[in-house]
Amino acid sequence: MVTPSDIVAVFLAFVTLTPAILLLGLLARRGAEMHKTPPPLKNLPFVSVIVPAYNEEGTITNTLLSVFALNYPKEKLEVIVVNDGSTDRTNEICEVFRKRGEIILINQENKGKGAAMNAGARAAKGEFVVCLDADSEPHPDALMKMLRYFTDDGVACVTAALKVKNKSEFLSGAQAVEYVFGIILRRLLSFVNAIVVIPGPFSIYNKNILLGVGGFDEHNLTEDNEIALRFLDRGYKIQNCIDSYVYTIAPTTLRGLYKQRLRWNRGNIENCIKYKNLFFNPRNPYVGFLILPMFAASFGAVFGAVAFVTYSISKNLAEAADYFWRLYQINFDINPFLGQLSVRAIKDYAAMYFLNMTVMNAVYFIISALLIFILYNAFRHSGERIRSHNKLSLLAYLFIYFPMLSLTWCAAVIQHAFGAKKQWYHKTEQQKIF
């Protein structure tokens, strides 16, 4: 008999497994090209690095020092900091660098990240402009590696391989694993021109194309998602350099993570509506028939996911409590049980488990197996080592992280449906910005 949980499980399987299988197909077809790069540039262009900053007194110094350490001719590089109405010591710190002639400083009222980037782009002398969040630090070789991809006609932007700097902490460590997954995902999607988010940390734009499409949307919650969809809508390409590393700071509190993801999800909902013409558009089949429809379906599926996870956790806790009670009744003496164990008994138990597996548990098992396989390949191709990550964070990512983030998806859908006021928040301190 088909139960409501079975229907939810099948829907979840469709939304989750369809993109996973297609990504595995891309990995099988294009895996050999993951680290293939264009030849080095013969003539290096002039580049402008734009750092939009709002209340970044704790990170702006390290960010600027990392820019100065780039392996790129200093005479072909300018650094523009746009102080977006900071109320802390950000302007004071930037003034020190400006007086030494190391940066160009633009002060403006607090208008948001999109407005800050547009102000920087209009003032830039470079053929290419780099967007660098004021809490991020690129690897010295990142710029040189990424510029190679602009030799292909029609490339509007090149994205980097984003990693978490503060990965030793538990919550940010779980995000570090998520970012490793994002490295391989962004690279695979670049093969079919289906990158729909251009990260703020160290993405490089062709300035003429960026200004030609109108610059960043200054009123959008997720301007990085909006500008990516606009590029795709206009027929431009977005590339990715898998070995150009940039390190950013992830939220370290549940409140900070919740506010960040709530903004992301609300912005993505708005952009899906704004670019509804891209849905099922054959001009870009991966975006039109996979990325956007699956994303939209995910917002419906997430309510089912929350119900599924709640059911699974409560069921597993009840079973664990029952086993604990039985062990307590026999004074935790498991020797008789161990004496009955054999290879055949274990095989019989495993066979019985799989034969009696519910549809929901089967979906959970398959999704988990695929996630672990893709994550293994992500670590293999990202230059990261599993042993360098917080082990508890890795387990949290596999079994807790996504169910927890599902709550922000639900909140985003509810807030958008009821027209709640949009808000921007700082990653780590929950200060209202951008």
C-alpha positions as CSV (number, residue, x, y, z in Angstrom):
1,M,0.0,0.0,0.0
2,V,1.4,3.4,-1.0
3,T,1.7,5.7,2.0
4,P,2.0,9.6,2.1
5,S,5.6,9.1,3.2
6,D,6.3,7.0,0.1
7,I,4.9,9.8,-2.1
8,V,7.2,12.3,-0.3
9,A,10.1,10.0,-0.7
10,V,9.6,9.5,-4.4
11,F,9.3,13.3,-4.9
12,L,12.5,13.9,-2.9
13,A,14.2,11.2,-4.9
14,F,13.3,12.9,-8.2
15,V,14.4,16.3,-7.0
16,T,17.7,15.0,-5.5
17,L,18.7,12.1,-7.7
18,T,18.0,13.7,-11.1
19,P,20.7,16.4,-10.8
20,A,23.0,14.0,-9.0
21,I,22.9,11.5,-11.8
22,L,23.4,14.2,-14.4
23,L,26.4,15.5,-12.5
24,L,27.8,12.0,-12.3
25,G,27.3,11.8,-16.1
26,L,29.3,15.1,-16.5
27,L,32.0,13.8,-14.2
28,A,32.3,10.6,-16.3
29,R,32.4,12.4,-19.6
30,R,34.5,15.4,-18.6
31,G,36.4,14.2,-15.6
32,A,39.7,14.1,-17.6
33,E,39.3,17.8,-18.3
34,M,38.8,18.9,-14.7
35,H,42.3,20.4,-14.4
36,K,42.8,21.2,-18.1
37,T,43.7,24.9,-18.4
38,P,44.2,27.3,-21.3
39,P,47.8,28.3,-22.2
40,P,49.5,31.2,-20.4
41,L,48.8,34.7,-21.6
42,K,51.4,36.4,-23.8
43,N,50.3,39.9,-23.0
44,L,49.1,40.6,-19.4
45,P,46.1,43.0,-19.2
46,F,45.6,45.8,-16.7
47,V,43.4,44.6,-13.9
48,S,41.4,46.5,-11.2
49,V,40.7,44.7,-7.9
50,I,37.5,46.2,-6.3
51,V,37.0,45.6,-2.6
52,P,33.5,46.7,-1.4
53,A,33.7,47.1,2.4
54,Y,31.2,47.8,5.1
55,N,32.3,47.5,8.7
56,E,35.3,45.2,7.9
57,E,37.8,46.6,10.3
58,G,38.7,43.1,11.5
59,T,39.5,41.6,8.0
60,I,40.2,44.4,5.5
61,T,44.0,44.6,6.3
62,N,44.6,40.9,5.6
63,T,42.4,41.1,2.5
64,L,44.5,44.0,1.1
65,L,47.8,42.4,2.0
66,S,46.7,39.3,0.1
67,V,46.0,41.4,-3.0
68,F,49.4,43.0,-2.7
69,A,50.9,39.5,-2.6
70,L,49.4,38.4,-5.9
71,N,52.0,37.2,-8.4
72,Y,51.1,39.8,-11.0
73,P,53.0,42.9,-12.2
74,K,52.3,45.8,-9.9
75,E,52.3,48.3,-12.7
76,K,49.4,46.4,-14.3
77,L,47.3,46.2,-11.1
78,E,45.2,48.7,-9.2
79,V,43.3,48.2,-6.0
80,I,40.1,50.1,-5.4
81,V,38.4,50.0,-2.0
82,V,34.8,51.2,-1.9
83,N,33.9,52.1,1.7
84,D,30.2,51.7,1.7
85,G,29.3,54.0,4.7
86,S,31.2,52.0,7.3
87,T,30.6,53.0,10.9
88,D,33.7,51.3,12.4
89,R,37.4,51.8,11.7
90,T,37.3,50.5,8.1
91,N,37.8,54.0,6.6
92,E,40.6,54.8,9.1
93,I,42.5,51.6,8.2
94,C,42.0,52.2,4.4
95,E,43.3,55.7,4.8
96,V,46.7,54.4,5.9
97,F,46.9,52.3,2.6
98,R,45.7,55.2,0.5
99,K,48.3,57.7,1.9
100,R,51.0,55.2,1.0
101,G,49.7,55.1,-2.6
102,E,48.7,51.4,-2.4
103,I,45.0,51.8,-3.0
104,I,42.3,54.1,-4.4
105,L,39.7,54.8,-1.8
106,I,36.1,55.7,-2.7
107,N,33.8,56.7,0.2
108,Q,30.0,56.6,-0.3
109,E,26.9,56.4,1.8
110,N,25.7,52.9,2.6
111,K,24.0,51.8,-0.6
112,G,24.8,48.1,-0.6
113,K,27.3,45.8,-2.2
114,G,25.9,46.1,-5.8
115,A,26.2,49.9,-5.7
116,A,29.7,49.7,-4.2
117,M,30.8,47.3,-7.0
118,N,29.3,49.6,-9.7
119,A,31.1,52.6,-8.2
120,G,34.3,50.7,-8.3
121,A,33.8,49.4,-11.9
122,R,33.0,52.9,-13.2
123,A,36.3,54.2,-11.6
124,A,38.4,51.3,-12.7
125,K,41.0,51.6,-15.4
126,G,41.4,47.9,-15.9
127,E,40.2,45.9,-18.8
128,F,39.1,43.3,-16.2
129,V,37.7,44.0,-12.8
130,V,37.9,41.6,-9.8
131,C,35.2,41.5,-7.1
132,L,36.9,40.6,-3.8
133,D,34.8,40.5,-0.6
134,A,36.6,42.3,2.2
135,D,36.8,39.1,4.4
136,S,38.5,37.0,1.7
137,E,42.1,36.3,0.6
138,P,43.1,34.9,-2.8
139,H,46.1,32.6,-3.3
140,P,49.0,34.5,-4.9
141,D,48.6,32.6,-8.2
142,A,44.8,32.9,-8.5
143,L,44.7,36.0,-10.7
144,M,47.3,34.8,-13.2
145,K,45.5,31.4,-13.6
146,M,42.0,32.8,-14.0
147,L,42.8,35.4,-16.6
148,R,43.8,32.6,-19.0
149,Y,40.1,31.7,-19.4
150,F,39.2,35.0,-21.0
151,T,40.9,34.0,-24.3
152,D,37.7,32.2,-25.2
153,D,35.2,34.5,-26.9
154,G,32.1,35.6,-25.1
155,V,33.4,34.9,-21.5
156,A,31.9,37.5,-19.2
157,C,33.3,36.2,-15.9
158,V,35.6,33.6,-14.4
159,T,35.0,32.2,-11.0
160,A,37.5,30.8,-8.5
161,A,37.7,27.8,-6.2
162,L,36.2,29.0,-2.9
163,K,37.5,27.6,0.4
164,V,36.7,28.3,4.0
165,K,39.6,29.8,6.0
166,N,38.2,29.2,9.5
167,K,37.4,25.5,8.9
168,S,38.8,24.2,12.3
169,E,35.6,25.3,14.1
170,F,32.6,23.0,14.1
171,L,29.9,25.0,12.3
172,S,32.3,26.7,9.8
173,G,33.9,23.3,9.3
174,A,30.7,21.9,8.0
175,Q,30.5,24.8,5.6
176,A,34.1,24.1,4.6
177,V,32.9,20.6,3.4
178,E,30.0,22.3,1.5
179,Y,32.4,24.6,-0.2
180,V,34.7,21.7,-1.3
181,F,31.6,20.2,-2.9
182,G,30.9,23.6,-4.5
183,I,34.4,23.5,-6.1
184,I,33.7,20.4,-8.2
185,L,30.1,21.4,-8.8
186,R,31.0,24.8,-10.3
187,R,33.7,23.3,-12.4
188,L,31.4,20.6,-13.9
189,L,28.7,23.2,-14.6
190,S,31.2,25.4,-16.4
191,F,31.6,22.7,-19.0
192,V,28.0,23.3,-20.0
193,N,27.8,27.0,-19.2
194,A,25.4,26.5,-16.3
195,I,27.0,28.4,-13.4
196,V,24.1,30.4,-11.9
197,V,25.9,32.0,-9.0
198,I,29.1,34.1,-9.2
199,P,30.7,34.1,-5.7
200,G,31.8,37.5,-4.3
201,P,35.2,36.3,-3.3
202,F,37.6,36.9,-6.2
203,S,35.5,36.6,-9.3
204,I,36.9,38.3,-12.4
205,Y,34.7,40.2,-14.9
206,N,35.2,41.6,-18.3
207,K,34.5,45.2,-17.5
208,N,33.0,46.2,-20.8
209,I,30.6,43.2,-20.7
210,L,29.7,43.9,-17.1
211,L,28.9,47.6,-17.7
212,G,27.3,46.8,-21.0
213,V,24.6,44.7,-19.3
214,G,24.0,47.5,-16.8
215,G,26.3,46.5,-13.9
216,F,25.1,44.9,-10.7
217,D,21.5,45.1,-9.6
218,E,21.8,47.5,-6.6
219,H,18.5,46.4,-5.0
220,N,18.9,42.6,-5.3
221,L,19.4,40.4,-2.2
222,T,21.8,38.1,-4.1
223,E,23.4,40.2,-6.8
224,D,25.9,37.4,-7.5
225,N,23.0,35.1,-8.6
226,E,21.2,37.9,-10.5
227,I,24.2,38.9,-12.5
228,A,25.0,35.3,-13.4
229,L,21.5,34.7,-14.7
230,R,21.6,38.0,-16.6
231,F,24.9,37.0,-18.3
232,L,23.3,33.6,-19.3
233,D,20.2,35.4,-20.5
234,R,22.3,37.6,-22.8
235,G,24.2,34.6,-24.1
236,Y,27.5,35.1,-22.4
237,K,29.7,32.4,-20.8
238,I,30.8,32.0,-17.2
239,Q,34.0,30.0,-16.7
240,N,35.6,28.4,-13.7
241,C,39.2,27.9,-12.7
242,I,39.3,24.9,-10.3
243,D,42.8,25.5,-9.0
244,S,42.6,29.3,-8.3
245,Y,42.0,29.2,-4.6
246,V,40.5,32.0,-2.5
247,Y,39.8,31.7,1.2
248,T,36.9,33.3,2.9
249,I,35.4,33.4,6.4
250,A,32.3,31.4,7.1
251,P,29.7,32.2,9.8
252,T,30.5,30.6,13.1
253,T,27.1,30.9,14.8
254,L,23.8,29.3,14.0
255,R,22.2,32.8,13.9
256,G,24.8,34.0,11.5
257,L,24.4,31.0,9.2
258,Y,20.6,31.2,9.4
259,K,20.6,34.9,8.4
260,Q,23.1,34.3,5.6
261,R,21.2,31.4,4.0
262,L,17.8,33.1,4.5
263,R,19.1,36.0,2.4
264,W,20.5,33.7,-0.2
265,N,17.3,31.7,-0.5
266,R,15.0,34.7,-0.6
267,G,17.2,36.3,-3.3
268,N,17.3,33.1,-5.3
269,I,13.5,32.9,-5.2
270,E,13.2,36.5,-6.5
271,N,15.7,35.8,-9.3
272,C,14.0,32.7,-10.4
273,I,10.8,34.8,-10.9
274,K,12.7,37.6,-12.5
275,Y,14.3,35.3,-15.1
276,K,11.4,32.9,-15.5
277,N,12.1,33.1,-19.3
278,L,15.1,30.9,-18.7
279,F,13.0,28.0,-17.5
280,F,12.7,25.3,-20.1
281,N,14.6,27.5,-22.6
282,P,16.5,25.3,-25.1
283,R,19.2,28.0,-25.6
284,N,20.8,26.7,-22.4
285,P,19.3,23.3,-21.7
286,Y,21.2,22.6,-18.5
287,V,20.0,25.8,-16.9
288,G,16.5,25.7,-18.4
289,F,15.7,22.0,-17.9
290,L,17.9,21.1,-14.9
291,I,19.3,23.8,-12.7
292,L,16.3,26.2,-12.4
293,P,13.5,23.7,-12.4
294,M,15.2,21.5,-9.9
295,F,15.9,24.6,-7.7
296,A,12.3,25.6,-7.9
297,A,11.1,22.1,-7.1
298,S,13.5,22.0,-4.2
299,F,11.5,24.7,-2.4
300,G,8.5,22.5,-2.6
301,A,10.4,19.4,-1.7
302,V,12.1,21.0,1.3
303,F,8.9,20.9,3.3
304,G,8.7,17.2,2.6
305,A,12.4,16.9,3.6
306,V,11.7,18.5,6.9
307,A,8.9,16.1,7.6
308,F,11.0,13.2,6.4
309,V,14.0,14.1,8.6
310,T,11.7,14.7,11.6
311,Y,10.1,11.3,11.1
312,S,13.5,9.6,10.6
313,I,15.1,11.2,13.6
314,S,12.2,10.5,16.0
315,K,12.0,6.9,14.7
316,N,15.7,6.3,15.1
317,L,15.7,7.8,18.6
318,A,12.8,5.6,19.6
319,E,14.6,2.5,18.3
320,A,17.8,3.6,20.1
321,A,15.9,4.1,23.3
322,D,14.3,0.7,23.0
323,Y,17.7,-1.0,22.5
324,F,19.2,0.9,25.4
325,W,16.3,-0.2,27.6
326,R,16.8,-3.9,26.6
327,L,20.5,-3.6,27.3
328,Y,19.8,-2.0,30.7
329,Q,17.5,-4.9,31.6
330,I,20.4,-7.4,31.0
331,N,22.9,-5.2,32.8
332,F,24.6,-4.4,29.5
333,D,25.9,-8.0,29.2
334,I,26.3,-8.5,25.5
335,N,28.5,-11.6,25.7
336,P,25.7,-14.0,24.8
337,F,24.8,-11.9,21.8
338,L,28.5,-11.8,20.6
339,G,28.6,-15.5,21.0
340,Q,25.8,-15.9,18.5
341,L,27.4,-13.6,15.9
342,S,28.7,-15.2,12.7
343,V,29.4,-14.0,9.2
344,R,26.2,-15.8,8.1
345,A,24.1,-14.2,10.8
346,I,25.4,-10.7,9.8
347,K,24.6,-11.4,6.1
348,D,21.1,-12.7,7.1
349,Y,20.5,-9.5,9.1
350,A,21.7,-7.3,6.3
351,A,19.5,-9.1,3.8
352,M,16.4,-8.8,6.1
353,Y,17.1,-5.1,6.6
354,F,17.2,-4.4,2.8
355,L,14.2,-6.6,2.1
356,N,12.2,-4.7,4.7
357,M,13.5,-1.3,3.8
358,T,10.7,1.3,3.3
359,V,10.7,3.5,0.3
360,M,11.7,6.5,2.4
361,N,14.7,4.7,4.0
362,A,15.7,3.4,0.5
363,V,15.7,7.0,-0.8
364,Y,17.8,8.1,2.2
365,F,20.3,5.3,1.6
366,I,20.7,6.0,-2.1
367,I,21.0,9.8,-1.6
368,S,23.6,9.3,1.1
369,A,25.6,6.9,-1.0
370,L,25.6,9.3,-4.0
371,L,26.5,12.2,-1.8
372,I,29.5,10.4,-0.3
373,F,30.7,9.3,-3.7
374,I,30.5,12.9,-5.2
375,L,32.1,14.3,-2.0
376,Y,35.0,11.9,-2.4
377,N,35.6,13.1,-5.9
378,A,35.2,16.7,-4.7
379,F,38.0,16.2,-2.2
380,R,40.1,14.5,-4.8
381,H,39.8,17.3,-7.3
382,S,39.9,20.3,-4.9
383,G,43.3,19.9,-3.4
384,E,41.8,19.4,0.0
385,R,42.4,16.4,2.3
386,I,39.8,14.9,4.4
387,R,42.1,14.5,7.4
388,S,42.7,18.3,7.4
389,H,39.0,18.9,8.2
390,N,37.2,18.7,11.5
391,K,35.9,15.1,11.6
392,L,32.8,16.0,13.5
393,S,32.0,18.7,11.0
394,L,32.3,16.2,8.2
395,L,29.8,13.9,9.9
396,A,27.5,16.9,10.6
397,Y,27.6,17.8,6.9
398,L,26.6,14.3,5.9
399,F,23.8,13.8,8.3
400,I,22.7,17.1,10.0
401,Y,23.7,20.1,7.9
402,F,21.3,19.8,5.0
403,P,18.2,19.1,7.2
404,M,19.2,22.1,9.3
405,L,19.5,24.3,6.3
406,S,16.1,23.1,5.1
407,L,14.6,25.3,7.8
408,T,16.0,28.4,6.1
409,W,14.4,27.3,2.8
410,C,11.1,27.0,4.5
411,A,11.5,30.4,6.2
412,A,12.5,31.9,2.8
413,V,9.4,30.6,1.1
414,I,7.1,31.7,3.9
415,Q,8.7,35.2,4.1
416,H,8.5,35.7,0.3
417,A,4.9,34.5,0.2
418,F,3.9,37.0,2.9
419,G,6.1,39.8,1.6
420,A,8.3,40.2,4.6
421,K,10.9,43.0,4.5
422,K,14.2,42.1,2.9
423,Q,17.3,42.3,5.1
424,W,21.1,42.0,4.5
425,Y,23.3,40.6,7.2
426,H,27.1,40.3,7.8
427,K,28.4,36.7,7.7
428,T,30.0,36.5,11.1
429,E,28.7,39.3,13.2
430,Q,25.1,39.6,11.9
431,Q,25.5,43.3,11.3
432,K,23.1,44.6,8.7
433,I,25.0,45.2,5.5
434,F,24.7,44.9,1.7
